[in-house]
Amino acid sequence: MITDNQNFIRELGLRQIMAAIARKSIGIRKFTIPDFNFEAEDYHELTDWQNWEKTEPPLTMGISDEVLKQMVVDGVLLKCLISKTTHVILNQWNSALN
């Protein structure tokens, strides 16, 4: 959602992440598959976000709140996440080879 082309969907995704950050759970997170709304007209309507336990996406954990907000507003988050993910994958690949 935070990499969507539509500004209001990016902002909705940001609000979900900020709510998850405010909750900051301790310990291991239990993943549960949310109920799906099969009558949704767009992907962001597939999940009832009000009744689902929110957890911060691992890829945004190293980004400060202020920087994350600005990146979502500017629409540049996808490039950063791709770069961060690629860097992690390359480091793991290099470690495995050595």
C-alpha positions in Angstrom: 0.0 0.0 0.0 2.8 2.5 0.8 4.2 2.0 -2.7 0.9 2.5 -4.5 0.6 5.2 -7.2 -2.4 6.7 -5.5 -1.5 9.2 -2.8 -4.6 8.4 -0.5 -3.7 4.6 -0.5 -0.1 5.4 0.4 -1.3 7.5 3.3 -3.7 4.8 4.4 -0.8 2.3 4.4 1.3 4.8 6.4 -1.5 5.2 9.0 -1.6 1.4 9.4 2.2 1.2 9.9 2.2 4.1 12.3 -0.5 2.4 14.4 1.6 -0.8 14.4 4.7 1.1 15.5 2.7 2.7 18.4 1.6 -0.8 19.5 5.1 -2.2 19.5 4.5 -5.8 20.4 7.1 -7.7 22.4 8.2 -11.2 21.6 7.4 -13.4 18.6 4.6 -12.3 16.4 2.0 -15.0 15.5 1.0 -14.7 11.9 -2.7 -15.2 11.3 -4.3 -15.1 7.9 -6.9 -12.3 7.9 -10.4 -12.8 6.7 -10.8 -11.6 3.1 -13.5 -9.5 1.6 -14.1 -11.2 -1.7 -16.4 -8.4 -2.8 -13.6 -5.8 -2.6 -13.3 -3.6 -5.6 -9.6 -2.8 -5.0 -6.8 -4.7 -3.2 -6.7 -2.3 -0.2 -10.3 -3.3 0.6 -9.5 -7.0 0.8 -8.7 -6.9 4.5 -10.8 -5.3 7.3 -7.9 -3.2 8.7 -9.9 -2.1 11.7 -10.3 -5.6 13.1 -6.8 -7.1 12.3 -3.8 -7.0 14.5 -1.3 -4.7 13.0 2.4 -5.3 13.0 5.2 -3.3 11.4 6.5 -4.6 8.1 10.2 -5.8 8.6 11.4 -3.7 5.7 10.3 -0.4 7.4 11.8 -1.2 10.8 15.1 0.5 10.1 13.5 3.7 8.9 12.7 6.5 11.3 9.1 7.7 11.5 9.9 11.1 10.0 11.8 9.7 7.1 9.1 7.1 6.5 6.4 9.7 6.4 8.3 11.9 4.0 9.1 9.0 1.7 5.4 8.0 1.6 4.4 11.6 0.8 7.1 11.9 -1.9 6.3 8.5 -3.3 10.0 7.3 -3.2 9.7 4.5 -0.8 9.7 1.7 -3.4 13.1 2.7 -4.6 14.5 2.6 -1.1 13.0 -0.7 -0.2 14.2 -2.3 -3.4 17.7 -1.0 -2.7 17.6 -2.1 0.9 16.3 -5.6 0.0 18.8 -6.0 -2.8 21.6 -5.0 -0.4 20.5 -7.6 2.2 20.2 -10.3 -0.5 23.6 -9.5 -1.9 25.2 -9.6 1.6 23.5 -13.0 2.3 24.6 -14.3 -1.1 28.2 -13.1 -0.5 28.2 -14.7 3.0 26.9 -18.0 1.6 29.7 -18.0 -1.1 32.5 -17.4 1.4 
